[in-house]
């Protein structure tokens, strides 16, 4: 199960004044399911407007209804393609989204499994969070306990020309459990349960946590 407080700890930082997002990458897919371009930029280089809009998309994943829209899954030990997807996410995280070949491989996996009812965007965010220590009185202390490095992924319909709307499917990797990185688990978001999005879950070899 996901602890709501863990998710709120992440989302409280997803504001223009507090964000530590390092990078955003994504691709666009047209109404026929064909690749329609990609981008990969330093988050700090975005305009204030673009930062705000993208933070709202990223925030929608962990801020969604805990254990209803956002559920926790444990990775199975798996060889083959599904095991490789976990390794792909780890490699994307470790390079901070800066390897375009890895990003293209991930976009291809999404496009192979998802057929939208119109054009859509695939977005991936990278962040590093210095998790502050908490004393026995649960008050925050300045010292960092660990650095939680993570990805947020989102699949969003396009509402205008290259303008992503609210996410319909997404993930948080690795999971954030008891204020710490949980490499064995992945959180998956569904705005609503639909078979077309469950196919995306099938990229991974998972069991309900």
C-alpha positions in Angstrom: 0.0 0.0 0.0 1.1 3.6 -0.6 1.3 6.0 2.3 -0.5 9.2 1.3 1.9 11.3 3.4 4.8 10.0 1.3 3.1 11.3 -1.9 2.2 14.6 -0.3 5.9 15.1 0.7 6.8 14.9 -3.0 4.0 17.0 -4.3 4.5 19.9 -1.8 7.8 20.5 -3.7 6.2 20.7 -7.1 5.8 24.4 -7.2 7.7 27.1 -9.1 9.6 28.2 -6.0 10.4 24.8 -4.6 10.9 22.4 -7.6 14.2 20.6 -8.1 13.1 19.0 -11.4 16.3 18.6 -13.5 15.0 17.6 -16.9 11.9 16.8 -19.0 11.9 14.7 -22.2 9.0 13.6 -24.3 7.6 12.7 -27.7 4.4 13.4 -29.6 2.3 10.8 -31.4 -0.2 11.8 -34.1 -3.8 10.5 -34.4 -2.6 7.6 -36.6 -0.2 6.4 -33.9 2.9 7.7 -35.7 5.9 9.4 -34.1 5.6 13.2 -34.5 8.8 14.6 -32.9 10.5 14.7 -29.6 12.2 17.0 -27.2 14.7 16.8 -24.3 15.5 19.9 -22.3 16.8 21.2 -19.0 13.8 21.9 -16.8 15.3 25.2 -15.7 15.4 26.5 -19.2 11.7 26.4 -19.6 9.6 29.5 -19.4 7.7 30.1 -16.2 4.5 29.3 -18.0 5.9 26.0 -19.3 7.4 25.1 -16.0 4.0 25.6 -14.2 2.1 23.6 -16.8 4.5 20.7 -16.7 4.7 20.7 -13.0 0.9 20.3 -12.9 1.2 17.2 -15.2 4.0 15.7 -13.1 2.2 16.5 -9.8 -1.1 14.8 -11.0 0.6 11.4 -10.8 1.6 11.3 -7.0 -1.3 13.6 -6.0 -3.9 11.3 -7.4 -6.2 9.2 -5.2 -3.8 7.0 -3.3 -4.4 3.2 -3.6 -7.2 3.9 -6.0 -5.9 5.7 -9.0 -2.3 5.3 -7.9 -1.3 1.8 -6.9 1.9 0.1 -5.8 3.3 -2.9 -7.6 6.4 -5.1 -6.9 8.7 -6.1 -9.7 8.9 -9.9 -10.3 12.3 -11.3 -11.1 12.0 -11.6 -14.8 14.2 -12.2 -17.7 13.5 -11.2 -21.3 11.7 -8.1 -22.5 9.7 -7.3 -19.4 12.8 -7.6 -17.2 14.7 -5.4 -19.6 12.1 -2.6 -19.3 12.9 -2.3 -15.6 16.6 -2.1 -16.5 15.7 0.5 -19.1 14.0 2.7 -16.5 17.0 2.4 -14.3 19.3 3.4 -17.1 17.1 6.4 -18.0 17.1 7.5 -14.3 20.8 7.1 -14.0 21.6 9.2 -17.0 19.1 11.9 -16.0 17.2 11.5 -19.3 20.3 12.7 -21.2 20.5 9.6 -23.5 18.2 10.1 -26.4 18.6 6.5 -27.6 17.3 5.2 -24.3 14.4 7.7 -24.5 13.5 6.6 -28.0 13.5 3.0 -26.9 11.0 3.9 -24.1 8.8 5.9 -26.5 8.7 2.9 -28.9 7.5 0.6 -26.1 4.6 3.0 -25.3 3.6 3.4 -28.9 3.7 -0.4 -29.5 1.2 -0.9 -26.6 -1.0 2.2 -26.7 -3.4 3.3 -29.4 -4.9 6.6 -28.4 -8.2 7.9 -29.7 -6.3 11.0 -30.9 -2.8 12.5 -30.8 -1.0 12.3 -27.5 2.3 13.0 -25.7 4.6 10.8 -23.7 6.4 12.8 -21.0 9.1 11.8 -18.6 10.4 13.9 -15.7 13.6 13.5 -13.7 14.1 14.8 -10.2 16.4 14.5 -7.2 15.0 15.1 -3.8 17.3 15.6 -0.7 15.0 13.8 1.8 15.5 15.7 5.1 15.9 13.9 8.3 13.1 14.0 10.9 13.8 14.0 14.6 12.0 11.9 17.1 9.4 14.7 17.4 8.9 14.4 13.6 10.2 17.9 13.0 12.4 18.3 10.0 16.1 18.8 10.4 18.4 20.4 7.8 20.5 17.3 7.3 19.7 15.2 4.2 18.9 11.5 5.0 19.3 10.4 1.4 18.9 11.6 -2.2 15.7 10.1 -3.8 16.3 10.2 -7.5 13.2 9.3 -9.5 11.2 9.4 -12.7 7.6 10.4 -13.3 6.1 9.3 -16.6 2.8 10.4 -18.1 0.7 9.7 -21.2 -1.4 12.7 -22.0 -3.9 13.5 -24.8 -3.0 16.6 -26.8 -5.6 19.3 -26.3 -4.1 21.7 -28.9 -1.1 21.8 -31.1 1.6 20.0 -29.0 -0.3 21.0 -25.8 -0.6 18.0 -23.4 -3.7 17.8 -21.3 -4.1 15.9 -18.0 -2.4 12.5 -17.8 -4.5 9.4 -18.4 -1.7 6.9 -17.4 1.6 7.3 -15.7 4.1 6.0 -13.2 6.5 6.9 -10.4 9.8 5.0 -10.4 11.2 3.9 -8.1 8.4 3.9 -5.5 8.8 6.3 -2.5 8.1 4.2 0.6 8.6 5.3 4.2 10.3 8.4 2.9 12.9 6.3 1.0 13.6 5.0 -2.4 12.0 1.5 -3.0 13.9 0.0 -6.0 11.8 -3.1 -5.9 8.5 -1.3 -6.6 6.8 0.9 -9.1 3.7 3.1 -8.6 1.3 3.1 -11.6 -1.4 5.7 -12.2 -4.7 5.3 -14.0 -7.1 8.2 -14.3 -9.7 5.5 -14.8 -9.5 1.8 -15.4 -9.6 1.0 -19.1 -8.2 -1.9 -21.0 -6.3 0.4 -23.4 -4.2 1.6 -20.5 -3.8 -1.8 -18.8 -1.9 -2.8 -21.9 0.8 -0.2 -20.8 1.0 -1.9 -17.4 1.9 -5.1 -19.3 5.3 -3.6 -20.3 6.4 -4.6 -16.8 6.5 -7.9 -14.9 4.6 -6.9 -11.7 2.7 -8.2 -8.8 0.4 -6.2 -6.6 2.2 -4.9 -3.5 
